[in-house]
Amino acid sequence: MTEDVTEEDGEMLYETVFRKRWRDHQSAGARPGELIDQPGWIDTGLVVLCALLAVGAAAGATMTVERTSAMPAVVQGPSVTAIRGGGEPPAPGTAVQYRDASGTTRDAVVIEVTTTEVIAHLMGSGPASVGELVIPAERQTLFGVLLPRLG
Protein backbone atom coordinates (compact mmCIF):
# COMPACT_ATOMS: atom_id res chain seq x y z
CA MET A 1 0.00 0.00 0.00
CA THR A 2 1.37 3.32 -0.92
CA GLU A 3 0.11 6.80 -0.61
CA ASP A 4 1.15 9.75 -2.73
CA VAL A 5 2.65 12.70 -0.97
CA THR A 6 3.21 15.89 -2.93
CA GLU A 7 5.85 18.34 -1.85
CA GLU A 8 5.84 22.11 -2.48
CA ASP A 9 8.09 21.97 -5.55
CA GLY A 10 5.68 19.59 -7.25
CA GLU A 11 7.83 16.46 -6.97
CA MET A 12 5.90 13.32 -6.14
CA LEU A 13 7.14 11.04 -3.34
CA TYR A 14 5.70 7.68 -2.50
CA GLU A 15 5.44 6.54 1.06
CA THR A 16 3.84 3.48 2.61
CA VAL A 17 0.77 3.91 4.74
CA PHE A 18 2.32 1.98 7.58
CA ARG A 19 5.37 4.23 7.73
CA LYS A 20 3.10 7.28 7.81
CA ARG A 21 1.12 5.86 10.72
CA TRP A 22 4.33 5.05 12.55
CA ARG A 23 5.69 8.56 11.99
CA ASP A 24 2.40 10.11 13.16
CA HIS A 25 2.49 7.92 16.25
CA GLN A 26 6.09 8.90 17.00
CA SER A 27 5.46 12.60 16.59
CA ALA A 28 2.38 12.56 18.84
CA GLY A 29 2.97 13.08 22.54
CA ALA A 30 3.17 9.92 24.62
CA ARG A 31 0.27 9.18 26.90
CA PRO A 32 0.98 8.30 30.56
CA GLY A 33 2.05 4.70 30.87
CA GLU A 34 2.79 4.36 27.19
CA LEU A 35 6.53 4.81 27.52
CA ILE A 36 6.94 1.38 29.12
CA ASP A 37 4.55 -1.07 27.57
CA GLN A 38 5.31 -4.39 29.24
CA PRO A 39 3.79 -7.75 28.37
CA GLY A 40 1.01 -9.08 30.61
CA TRP A 41 2.99 -12.13 31.74
CA ILE A 42 5.40 -9.87 33.65
CA ASP A 43 2.62 -8.75 36.02
CA THR A 44 1.59 -12.36 36.60
CA GLY A 45 5.19 -13.36 37.24
CA LEU A 46 5.64 -10.56 39.77
CA VAL A 47 2.50 -11.61 41.65
CA VAL A 48 3.67 -15.23 41.77
CA LEU A 49 7.14 -14.14 42.91
CA CYS A 50 5.67 -12.00 45.72
CA ALA A 51 3.44 -14.88 46.82
CA LEU A 52 6.42 -17.27 46.95
CA LEU A 53 8.42 -14.71 48.91
CA ALA A 54 5.60 -14.37 51.46
CA VAL A 55 5.31 -18.15 51.84
CA GLY A 56 9.08 -18.47 52.27
CA ALA A 57 9.17 -15.74 54.91
CA ALA A 58 6.33 -17.39 56.84
CA ALA A 59 8.03 -20.79 56.65
CA GLY A 60 11.40 -19.40 57.75
CA ALA A 61 9.85 -17.66 60.74
CA THR A 62 7.81 -20.67 61.92
CA MET A 63 9.97 -23.71 61.12
CA THR A 64 12.48 -24.72 63.75
CA VAL A 65 15.68 -26.73 63.52
CA GLU A 66 17.06 -28.83 66.35
CA ARG A 67 20.59 -27.82 67.24
CA THR A 68 23.16 -30.12 68.85
CA SER A 69 26.47 -29.75 70.61
CA ALA A 70 29.25 -32.31 70.77
CA MET A 71 31.77 -33.11 73.50
CA PRO A 72 34.88 -35.27 73.12
CA ALA A 73 34.17 -38.67 74.69
CA VAL A 74 35.55 -42.13 75.27
CA VAL A 75 33.70 -45.46 75.67
CA GLN A 76 34.66 -48.01 78.32
CA GLY A 77 32.23 -50.92 78.42
CA PRO A 78 28.63 -49.70 78.65
CA SER A 79 29.52 -46.17 79.80
CA VAL A 80 30.59 -43.06 77.92
CA THR A 81 32.64 -40.36 79.60
CA ALA A 82 32.71 -36.93 77.94
CA ILE A 83 34.70 -33.83 78.85
CA ARG A 84 32.43 -30.90 79.58
CA GLY A 85 33.10 -27.74 77.67
CA GLY A 86 31.57 -24.33 78.13
CA GLY A 87 27.83 -24.12 77.87
CA GLU A 88 24.82 -25.66 79.50
CA PRO A 89 25.36 -29.30 80.56
CA PRO A 90 22.61 -31.87 79.91
CA ALA A 91 20.39 -32.91 82.79
CA PRO A 92 20.53 -36.51 84.07
CA GLY A 93 18.07 -38.66 82.11
CA THR A 94 18.62 -36.74 78.84
CA ALA A 95 18.73 -38.93 75.73
CA VAL A 96 22.04 -38.42 73.88
CA GLN A 97 24.02 -40.20 71.18
CA TYR A 98 27.60 -41.41 71.06
CA ARG A 99 29.32 -41.12 67.66
CA ASP A 100 32.61 -42.94 67.21
CA ALA A 101 35.43 -42.02 64.82
CA SER A 102 33.91 -44.08 61.98
CA GLY A 103 30.60 -42.16 62.23
CA THR A 104 28.55 -44.94 63.80
CA THR A 105 26.09 -43.62 66.36
CA ARG A 106 24.61 -45.38 69.38
CA ASP A 107 21.93 -44.17 71.78
CA ALA A 108 22.79 -43.37 75.38
CA VAL A 109 21.23 -41.75 78.46
CA VAL A 110 23.01 -39.27 80.76
CA ILE A 111 23.35 -40.71 84.26
CA GLU A 112 25.70 -38.25 85.96
CA VAL A 113 26.96 -34.68 85.40
CA THR A 114 29.95 -33.26 87.29
CA THR A 115 31.79 -29.97 86.95
CA THR A 116 34.29 -31.46 84.49
CA GLU A 117 32.59 -34.43 82.80
CA VAL A 118 29.33 -36.01 81.66
CA ILE A 119 28.80 -39.73 82.13
CA ALA A 120 26.22 -41.57 80.04
CA HIS A 121 25.05 -45.18 79.83
CA LEU A 122 25.08 -46.80 76.36
CA MET A 123 22.25 -49.00 75.19
CA GLY A 124 24.36 -52.13 74.83
CA SER A 125 28.11 -52.26 75.32
CA GLY A 126 30.73 -51.98 72.64
CA PRO A 127 34.48 -51.93 72.18
CA ALA A 128 36.54 -49.14 73.70
CA SER A 129 36.71 -46.23 71.30
CA VAL A 130 37.15 -42.49 71.08
CA GLY A 131 34.50 -40.23 69.60
CA GLU A 132 32.04 -37.57 70.68
CA LEU A 133 28.90 -37.33 72.76
CA VAL A 134 26.18 -35.52 70.80
CA ILE A 135 23.81 -33.61 73.07
CA PRO A 136 20.59 -31.95 71.88
CA ALA A 137 20.59 -28.19 72.36
CA GLU A 138 17.84 -25.59 71.96
CA ARG A 139 15.60 -25.45 68.91
CA GLN A 140 16.16 -22.46 66.67
CA THR A 141 14.08 -20.90 63.88
CA LEU A 142 15.24 -21.42 60.32
CA PHE A 143 15.95 -17.67 60.00
CA GLY A 144 18.12 -17.89 63.12
CA VAL A 145 20.20 -20.67 61.56
CA LEU A 146 20.53 -19.17 58.07
CA LEU A 147 20.77 -15.49 59.10
CA PRO A 148 22.22 -15.38 62.64
CA ARG A 149 22.16 -11.58 62.84
CA LEU A 150 18.43 -11.45 62.11
CA GLY A 151 17.43 -14.44 64.27
Secondary structure, 3 states (H helix, E strand, C coil): CEEEEECCCCCEEEEEHHHHHHHHHHHCCCCCCCCCCCCHHHHHHHHHHHHHHHHHHHHHHHCEEEEEEEEEEEEECCEEEEECCCCCCCCCCCEEEEEECCCCEEEEEEEEECCCEEEEEECCCCCCEEEEEEEEEEEEEHHHHHCCCCC
